[in-house]
Amino acid sequence: MPQVSPSWSLPSTEKPRGKDTTGGAFSRGQGTRHLFVSGCRSVQSGISLPCCPQCAAVGEAIILHYMDDVLMCVPNDDLLSHALDLTIDSLADAGFELQEEKIQRMPPWKYLGLEIGKRTTVPQKLVVKNNIRTLADVQQLCRSFNWVRPWLGLTTEDLDPLFNVLKVGEEQSSPRTLTQEARAAREKVQDCMATRQANRCKSDLPFKFIILGKLPHLHGVIFQWEKVEKSKKDKDCRDPLLIIEWFFLSHHRSKRMTRPQELVAELIRKARTWIRELAGCDFECIHIPIEVNSGQITKAMLEHLLHENEALQFALDSYKGQISIHQPAHKLFKEQIQFKLSLKGVQSRRPLKALTVFTDACGASHKSVITWKDPQTQLWEKDIVKVEGSPQVAELAAVVRAFEKFPEPFNLITDSAYGAGVVSRAEQAVLSEVSNSALFNLLSN
């Protein structure tokens, strides 16, 4: 069970162990030495880079091998020279030719499309295609932008106009032109590539995760928080926020109706999987914007939230860190948090002492029926409407009319599993696009 404390001072039971990789934004912080070897070409077929013995011989070194590139990370220059000599000797013994001129000893180190500097990580210069003619051109453009998003913080909302251009047609050669909104989105990406960056992580600081954005496009940030002493004279104090990586949800959701709790759970699940894979640890704290009246979240509130949502149960499974409803004091978080997860719901799992409304529908006659017993006259009333479309549409139409007709609390009884499912998920849900206009109108009511 996650730890919950009103003061949020409980330490996490898991601390980062300094294990990280430089294949992404997770590279060791200041004080370490990097070396990048590019172009290790084998003169024999079927030979892989034999770096494992070197890793064992130099225990503090991290040696990453991808294709014909090798990236080394060690704590100091002496250990770097020793690890390099061992690696070069091993490569030569295995029949590899090493191109000395491609050894990168000074930052920025270019590796896997990234430029790793002393403090920051940025994508290498991206060539943005301006001459868009076909669907294939738009797909290539979106793939390129999707690749740089984790380091530049390009939200789904930012790229939504570009994603919308992909919707119509399936042929790769089908003609496409960018709308004015899509061109503006492309220009924003180009601006962000010149102004934004991610930070290199510091192995002595824990990782944290925060949910940002607004519905329907929530996103998250993996970050570290550095304690910075700021004096009255120091106006240009270093930013304590170290943004490691941004996380986004898919532009197209698999469900027609998605509850906010499910979106939050998906972000947490993805981020926890990623941080374990890259840093070998879990988050010290997960910041979730939850709406509470008291200003504090209690253990009972958290248990209720988890009990009501299976997706959050899986997302927070075995999590031993803290959950906070407060965000660190930073301009970025203040601007981007425009959503709060509500713990209150209008649905009751117990029968109410109120009016009971029955709904039904007939697929053959297309009749959509609601009936109830008038509490004053004690007579049964009914409302019958003929609804064109599938039986599910007729069933849902009856349920929607019941809510429109009775604004006060009431008990709803229906034999439609589809209608009951929609009602149970409808509260504050995010609606995806539905091609059936009649169904879309009912779901959006």
SEKOL-216504 format. One line per 8 residues: number of its first residue (from 0); their letters; for each residue x, y, z of C-alpha. Coordinates in nm, 2 decimals. Layout:
N
NUM> a> X Y Z  ...
//
This chain:
445
0> mpqvspsw> 0.00 0.00 0.00  0.15 0.34 -0.09  0.24 0.56 0.21  0.02 0.85 0.29  0.11 1.13 0.53  -0.04 1.47 0.59  0.30 1.62 0.61  0.44 1.42 0.32
8> slpstekp> 0.77 1.37 0.50  0.78 0.99 0.50  1.09 0.87 0.31  1.06 0.62 0.03  1.17 0.27 0.10  1.35 0.26 -0.23  1.63 0.49 -0.33  1.80 0.52 -0.67
16> rgkdttgg> 2.12 0.32 -0.67  2.30 0.53 -0.93  2.21 0.28 -1.20  2.12 0.45 -1.52  2.17 0.45 -1.89  2.26 0.70 -2.15  2.05 0.55 -2.42  1.79 0.81 -2.33
24> afsrgqgt> 1.78 1.11 -2.11  1.89 0.90 -1.82  2.26 0.96 -1.81  2.48 1.01 -1.51  2.51 1.36 -1.37  2.79 1.59 -1.32  3.13 1.45 -1.20  3.12 1.15 -1.44
32> rhlfvsgc> 3.32 1.10 -1.75  3.19 0.98 -2.09  3.35 0.85 -2.39  3.18 0.76 -2.72  3.33 0.52 -2.97  3.16 0.52 -3.31  3.23 0.31 -3.62  3.36 -0.02 -3.46
40> rsvqsgis> 3.35 -0.22 -3.78  3.40 -0.60 -3.76  3.63 -0.76 -4.02  3.48 -1.10 -3.94  3.12 -1.19 -3.97  2.90 -1.30 -3.68  3.11 -1.14 -3.40  2.95 -0.93 -3.13
48> lpccpqca> 3.12 -0.67 -2.92  3.29 -0.84 -2.63  3.24 -0.58 -2.36  3.12 -0.80 -2.08  3.47 -0.88 -1.95  3.55 -0.51 -1.94  3.24 -0.44 -1.74  3.35 -0.70 -1.49
56> avgeaiil> 3.71 -0.57 -1.48  3.60 -0.21 -1.43  3.30 -0.25 -1.20  3.21 0.12 -1.18  3.19 0.16 -1.56  2.88 0.15 -1.77  2.95 0.03 -2.12  2.66 0.04 -2.37
64> hymddvlm> 2.68 -0.13 -2.71  2.43 -0.06 -2.99  2.50 -0.16 -3.35  2.85 -0.03 -3.42  2.85 0.23 -3.14  2.98 0.20 -2.79  2.91 0.45 -2.51  3.12 0.44 -2.19
72> cvpnddll> 3.04 0.62 -1.86  3.27 0.61 -1.56  3.32 0.82 -1.24  3.67 0.97 -1.32  3.93 1.02 -1.59  4.17 0.75 -1.46  3.91 0.49 -1.46  3.80 0.61 -1.81
80> shaldlti> 4.15 0.56 -1.95  4.17 0.21 -1.80  3.83 0.11 -1.93  3.90 0.25 -2.27  4.23 0.06 -2.30  4.07 -0.27 -2.20  3.78 -0.21 -2.45  4.01 -0.12 -2.74
88> dsladagf> 4.23 -0.43 -2.67  3.93 -0.65 -2.65  3.79 -0.51 -2.98  4.12 -0.55 -3.16  4.16 -0.91 -3.03  3.81 -0.99 -3.17  3.89 -0.86 -3.51  3.73 -0.52 -3.50
96> elqeekiq> 3.87 -0.21 -3.67  3.85 0.10 -3.45  3.82 0.45 -3.61  4.02 0.66 -3.37  3.90 0.99 -3.52  3.54 0.90 -3.42  3.62 0.87 -3.05  3.43 1.15 -2.88
104> rmppwkyl> 3.61 1.25 -2.56  3.44 1.58 -2.49  3.08 1.69 -2.47  2.84 1.69 -2.64  2.84 1.32 -2.70  2.62 1.22 -2.99  2.45 0.88 -2.93  2.13 0.73 -3.06
112> gleigkrt> 2.01 1.06 -3.21  2.08 1.25 -2.88  2.34 1.51 -2.79  2.44 1.45 -2.43  2.60 1.76 -2.27  2.74 1.82 -1.92  2.40 1.91 -1.77  2.14 1.85 -2.05
120> tvpqklvv> 2.02 1.61 -2.31  1.87 1.73 -2.64  1.77 1.55 -2.97  2.01 1.60 -3.25  1.90 1.85 -3.52  1.59 1.72 -3.68  1.52 1.79 -4.05  1.16 1.89 -4.07
128> knnirtla> 1.00 1.83 -4.40  0.80 2.13 -4.53  0.68 1.99 -4.86  0.39 1.78 -4.75  0.20 1.61 -5.04  0.09 1.26 -4.93  -0.03 1.07 -4.63  0.31 0.91 -4.61
136> dvqqlcrs> 0.47 1.25 -4.57  0.24 1.33 -4.28  0.31 1.00 -4.12  0.69 1.05 -4.15  0.65 1.40 -4.00  0.45 1.27 -3.70  0.69 0.99 -3.64  0.98 1.24 -3.62
144> fnwvrpwl> 0.79 1.46 -3.38  0.68 1.17 -3.16  1.04 1.07 -3.13  1.15 1.40 -2.98  0.85 1.45 -2.76  0.99 1.29 -2.44  1.27 1.55 -2.43  1.09 1.86 -2.55
152> glttedld> 0.76 1.83 -2.38  0.54 1.84 -2.69  0.19 1.76 -2.56  -0.08 1.57 -2.74  -0.27 1.89 -2.75  0.02 2.07 -2.92  0.03 1.80 -3.19  -0.34 1.74 -3.22
160> plfnvlkv> -0.38 1.94 -3.55  -0.11 1.73 -3.71  -0.26 1.40 -3.59  -0.60 1.51 -3.73  -0.45 1.52 -4.08  -0.39 1.15 -4.06  -0.75 1.05 -4.00  -0.90 1.05 -4.35
168> geeqsspr> -0.80 0.78 -4.60  -0.56 0.49 -4.57  -0.36 0.49 -4.89  0.00 0.60 -4.84  -0.01 0.79 -5.17  -0.34 0.97 -5.09  -0.30 1.35 -5.12  -0.26 1.56 -4.81
176> tltqeara> -0.21 1.93 -4.73  -0.15 2.08 -4.39  -0.42 2.29 -4.24  -0.33 2.63 -4.09  -0.35 2.48 -3.74  -0.12 2.19 -3.85  0.14 2.44 -3.99  0.13 2.63 -3.66
184> arekvqdc> 0.19 2.31 -3.47  0.49 2.23 -3.70  0.63 2.57 -3.63  0.59 2.52 -3.26  0.79 2.20 -3.27  1.07 2.38 -3.45  1.07 2.66 -3.19  1.07 2.40 -2.91
192> matrqanr> 1.37 2.22 -3.06  1.56 2.54 -3.03  1.46 2.64 -2.68  1.37 2.32 -2.48  1.58 2.04 -2.34  1.58 1.76 -2.08  1.82 1.74 -1.79  2.07 1.47 -1.71
200> cksdlpfk> 1.98 1.29 -1.40  2.18 1.31 -1.08  2.25 0.97 -0.92  2.22 1.11 -0.57  1.87 1.24 -0.61  1.55 1.03 -0.61  1.31 1.03 -0.90  0.96 1.17 -0.88
208> fiilgklp> 0.66 1.17 -1.11  0.38 1.42 -1.16  0.05 1.43 -1.35  0.00 1.74 -1.56  -0.23 1.88 -1.83  -0.61 1.89 -1.86  -0.87 1.66 -1.99  -0.88 1.50 -2.24
216> hlhgvifq> -0.50 1.52 -2.28  -0.32 1.44 -1.96  0.05 1.39 -1.95  0.33 1.34 -1.69  0.68 1.43 -1.61  0.96 1.23 -1.46  1.17 1.48 -1.26  1.42 1.53 -0.99
224> wekveksk> 1.42 1.82 -0.74  1.75 1.97 -0.64  1.78 2.17 -0.32  1.93 2.51 -0.42  2.04 2.77 -0.17  1.93 3.11 -0.29  2.06 3.42 -0.14  1.91 3.77 -0.16
232> kdkdcrdp> 2.19 3.87 -0.40  2.16 3.57 -0.62  1.88 3.66 -0.86  1.99 3.41 -1.13  1.97 3.10 -0.91  1.99 2.76 -1.08  1.65 2.60 -1.14  1.59 2.33 -0.88
240> lliiewff> 1.36 2.14 -1.13  1.55 1.87 -1.34  1.31 1.75 -1.61  1.42 1.40 -1.70  1.15 1.29 -1.94  0.79 1.37 -2.04  0.52 1.10 -2.08  0.21 1.11 -2.30
248> lshhrskr> -0.09 0.90 -2.37  -0.19 0.78 -2.71  -0.38 1.03 -2.92  -0.64 0.76 -3.00  -0.80 0.58 -2.70  -0.91 0.22 -2.73  -1.23 0.28 -2.54  -1.52 0.51 -2.64
256> mtrpqelv> -1.55 0.64 -2.29  -1.25 0.66 -2.06  -1.27 0.77 -1.70  -1.01 1.02 -1.57  -0.89 0.77 -1.32  -0.80 0.53 -1.60  -0.60 0.80 -1.78  -0.41 0.88 -1.46
264> aelirkar> -0.35 0.50 -1.40  -0.22 0.45 -1.75  0.04 0.73 -1.71  0.15 0.60 -1.38  0.18 0.24 -1.51  0.39 0.35 -1.81  0.62 0.58 -1.61  0.68 0.32 -1.33
272> twirelag> 0.77 0.05 -1.60  1.00 0.29 -1.77  1.18 0.41 -1.46  1.24 0.05 -1.34  1.38 -0.04 -1.68  1.61 0.26 -1.71  1.71 0.34 -1.35  1.64 0.02 -1.16
280> cdfecihi> 1.42 0.19 -0.90  1.08 0.32 -0.83  0.96 0.67 -0.77  1.01 0.83 -0.43  0.69 1.03 -0.48  0.40 1.04 -0.73  0.22 1.37 -0.74  -0.15 1.32 -0.84
288> pievnsgq> -0.38 1.63 -0.85  -0.67 1.51 -0.63  -0.95 1.73 -0.53  -1.01 1.72 -0.15  -1.20 1.95 0.08  -0.96 1.93 0.38  -0.65 2.00 0.18  -0.50 1.66 0.28
296> itkamleh> -0.56 1.31 0.16  -0.60 1.04 0.41  -0.53 0.67 0.39  -0.91 0.60 0.39  -0.95 0.84 0.09  -0.67 0.66 -0.10  -0.82 0.32 -0.02  -1.16 0.43 -0.15
304> llheneal> -1.00 0.56 -0.47  -0.82 0.24 -0.53  -1.12 0.03 -0.44  -1.33 0.21 -0.70  -1.08 0.18 -0.98  -0.92 -0.15 -1.09  -0.68 0.03 -1.32  -0.53 0.24 -1.04
312> qfaldsyk> -0.49 -0.08 -0.83  -0.27 -0.23 -1.10  -0.08 0.09 -1.17  0.01 0.13 -0.80  0.07 -0.24 -0.73  0.36 -0.29 -0.49  0.43 0.09 -0.48  0.60 0.18 -0.15
320> gqisihqp> 0.67 0.55 -0.20  0.46 0.85 -0.12  0.15 0.98 -0.30  0.11 1.36 -0.28  -0.18 1.59 -0.38  0.06 1.89 -0.37  0.31 1.98 -0.64  0.65 2.14 -0.59
328> ahklfkeq> 0.65 2.52 -0.61  0.74 2.58 -0.97  0.60 2.79 -1.25  0.58 2.50 -1.49  0.37 2.29 -1.26  0.14 2.58 -1.17  0.08 2.66 -1.54  0.03 2.30 -1.66
336> iqfklslk> -0.19 2.15 -1.38  -0.54 2.23 -1.50  -0.71 1.91 -1.38  -0.80 1.76 -1.04  -0.91 1.40 -0.99  -1.24 1.41 -0.80  -1.30 1.15 -0.52  -1.67 1.22 -0.51
344> gvqsrrpl> -1.92 1.06 -0.73  -2.29 1.10 -0.80  -2.36 0.73 -0.83  -2.47 0.52 -0.53  -2.39 0.15 -0.51  -2.68 0.11 -0.27  -3.05 0.15 -0.35  -3.19 0.49 -0.27
352> kaltvftd> -3.52 0.58 -0.10  -3.63 0.75 -0.42  -3.82 0.70 -0.74  -3.74 0.38 -0.94  -3.73 0.40 -1.32  -3.73 0.10 -1.55  -3.60 0.11 -1.91  -3.63 -0.13 -2.19
360> acgashks> -3.61 -0.15 -2.57  -3.72 -0.37 -2.85  -3.49 -0.42 -3.15  -3.78 -0.54 -3.38  -4.01 -0.25 -3.32  -3.73 0.00 -3.24  -3.93 0.11 -2.94  -3.74 0.27 -2.65
368> vitwkdpq> -3.94 0.26 -2.33  -3.92 0.41 -1.98  -4.18 0.34 -1.71  -4.22 0.45 -1.34  -4.48 0.46 -1.07  -4.59 0.81 -0.99  -4.54 0.86 -0.61  -4.84 1.09 -0.59
376> tqlwekdi> -5.11 0.91 -0.79  -4.96 0.56 -0.74  -5.03 0.50 -1.11  -4.78 0.36 -1.36  -4.66 0.60 -1.62  -4.47 0.53 -1.94  -4.27 0.72 -2.21  -4.23 0.54 -2.54
384> vkvegspq> -4.03 0.67 -2.83  -3.94 0.50 -3.16  -3.57 0.51 -3.21  -3.40 0.42 -3.54  -3.08 0.22 -3.52  -2.94 -0.08 -3.34  -3.10 -0.22 -3.02  -2.81 -0.08 -2.82
392> vaelaavv> -2.89 0.27 -2.95  -3.26 0.22 -2.85  -3.16 0.10 -2.50  -2.92 0.38 -2.45  -3.18 0.63 -2.57  -3.42 0.51 -2.29  -3.15 0.55 -2.03  -3.06 0.90 -2.15
400> rafekfpe> -3.43 1.01 -2.15  -3.46 0.89 -1.79  -3.18 1.12 -1.68  -3.33 1.41 -1.87  -3.68 1.35 -1.74  -3.58 1.31 -1.37  -3.32 1.56 -1.25  -3.36 1.45 -0.89
408> pfnlitds> -3.19 1.12 -0.75  -3.36 0.80 -0.86  -3.30 0.43 -0.90  -3.24 0.30 -1.25  -3.32 -0.06 -1.34  -3.24 -0.18 -1.69  -3.19 -0.52 -1.85  -2.93 -0.37 -2.09
416> aygagvvs> -2.57 -0.46 -2.00  -2.46 -0.20 -2.25  -2.68 0.08 -2.10  -2.57 -0.01 -1.75  -2.21 -0.01 -1.85  -2.23 0.33 -2.01  -2.40 0.47 -1.70  -2.13 0.33 -1.47
424> raeqavls> -1.85 0.49 -1.68  -2.02 0.81 -1.79  -1.93 1.03 -1.49  -1.66 1.28 -1.59  -1.56 1.04 -1.87  -1.36 1.14 -2.18  -1.54 1.06 -2.50  -1.36 0.94 -2.81
432> evsnsalf> -1.48 1.01 -3.16  -1.78 0.79 -3.26  -1.86 0.75 -3.63  -2.23 0.68 -3.55  -2.38 1.03 -3.51  -2.69 0.90 -3.32  -2.48 0.71 -3.08  -2.24 1.00 -3.04
440> nllsn> -2.52 1.24 -2.96  -2.65 1.01 -2.69  -2.31 0.95 -2.53  -2.23 1.32 -2.53  -2.55 1.42 -2.35
//
